[in-house]
Amino acid sequence: MAPTLDDALKRLESAVGLLEASVSRRLEAEKRRGDLETELQIMQDDRARLAVELDGALTSLHRYETATEDIGERVRQAMGAIHGVLARAGELALEEG
């Protein structure tokens, strides 16, 4: 039995349908890939921004630590001076007493 024109058209329609489905799946996969690449780029940009912010925060922290050490040293010196003054005042009080 020879294939008829209707049979050939049905096979052609079936093949075109399969091709359309395949193209549709491929386009969807490419869209998802593009979405993933976009998300990756956004995350990389966020990472770079956060790295810059972290560097700035660390710089500030080091400045504060240095300032704190300087203030601590000044407080220790002031306390030493106050102790010296109080000691001399105590000696003078004993001498007068």
Secondary structure, 3 states (H helix, E strand, C coil): CCCCHHHHHHHHHHHHHHHHHHHHHHHHHHHHHHHHHHHHHHHHHHHHHHHHHHHHHHHHHHHHHHHHHHHHHHHHHHHHHHHHHHHHHHHHHHHHC
